[in-house]
Amino acid sequence: MTDGMTRNTAGALEYLTADGMVAAGGVSHGFTTRSGGVSRGIYQSLNLGIHRGDSPDAVGRNFELICSVLGMDPRRLVFSKQVHEDTVRLVTEEDAGKGLSRPTDYTADALITRERNLPLVIFSADCVPILLYDPVSRSIGAVHSGWRGTALGIVSRAIKAMGSEFGARPEDILAAVGPAICGDCYETDGDVPEALRASLGGTIEPFLRPAGDKWHVDLKGINAHLMRLAGITPEHITLSEECTACSPQRYWSHRVTRGQRGSQAAFIQLL
C-alpha cells in the first residue's frame, strides 16, 4: 500500500492503482512493476519497453498479460515516441493500435482522449508517470515527465489541452502520480535546478535541495505542485511514495541500471 494507492496482484503480476480513480469508476488504469512477466536476463520479468533490446515475443506476451488484467485490448494500445518535450497529442480512433500493432508516427510526451476503449500508454524508468481522469467530461490523459518535460510544464499543458478539447475543468480532474525516482535519489548537477527555476520560477524552491556541489530534485513534488497551480484540487492528487531507484527489484530504474534495463508503463482507458 502506498499513499492513496493500492498494490494489486493477479498471479505473479503486481501493479498499482489510484484509490480515487477506482472509487470514481468509469475508467481502467494501472502503474506496472517488474513482476509477473516472461522476459529473461536483465529484462526479468515484466519488461514493457519495446525498444530496449528484449525479445519482441516476450514483450508482446508481457503486454497480453497486463492487458488481460486491466481489461484492455493489446491490439488497440496507443503509445508515443517520448522525446522529453511538451507536445500533447489528441488521440482519436484513427490512432488505435499505434503501439504494438502499428508504428507510432508522431512524437509526444502526453496523450489525451475521450474515446472509450482506447488505452493510452506511457513508459518510464525514473521519470514521472502521471495519469489524469475527468469523470465529468469523460476524458483522460497520460503524461511522461522527466526533468526537461517538467521544466516545460508538460503536465500543465495536458490539463489545459483537456480543457480546450473536452471542456474538462481542473477542479474535476483526478490525478495520479506513479512510482518515480525520489528527491533523495535524484542527484543532479546545477544545470537541472537552474533550468527548472528559469522556466517555473521561485515557487519550486522547496523541491530543490543543495548537497555540496550537487542538487537533489523532487520531480514528483514539482509535478504535483504544477497540477495544484493549474487548478487541480489537492485532494484529487494521488502521489505515490514509491521510488524506482530505492526499489530496483520492484521497479525499473534507469539510474540504478545505468541504462541496461526494461521499462514499466502506465495505462489508462475510458470504459
Salt bridges, closest charged atoms under 4 A:
GLU14 OE2 - ARG7 NE 3.82
GLU14 OE1 - ARG250 NE 3.08
GLU64 OE1 - ARG61 NH1 3.11
ASP73 OD2 - ARG75 NH2 3.04
ASP86 OD2 - ARG157 NE 3.09
GLU93 OE2 - ARG76 NH1 2.80
ASP95 OD1 - ARG89 NH2 2.85
ASP95 OD1 - LYS98 NZ 2.97
ASP105 OD1 - LYS98 NZ 3.14
ASP109 OD2 - HIS144 ND1 2.65
GLU171 OE2 - ARG169 NH1 3.76
ASP172 OD2 - ARG169 NE 2.84
ASP184 OD1 - ARG209 NH2 2.63
GLU187 OE2 - HIS216 NE2 3.59
ASP189 OD1 - LYS214 NZ 2.45
GLU205 OE2 - ARG197 NH2 3.01
GLU242 OE1 - ARG7 NH2 2.87
GLU242 OE1 - ARG250 NH1 3.96
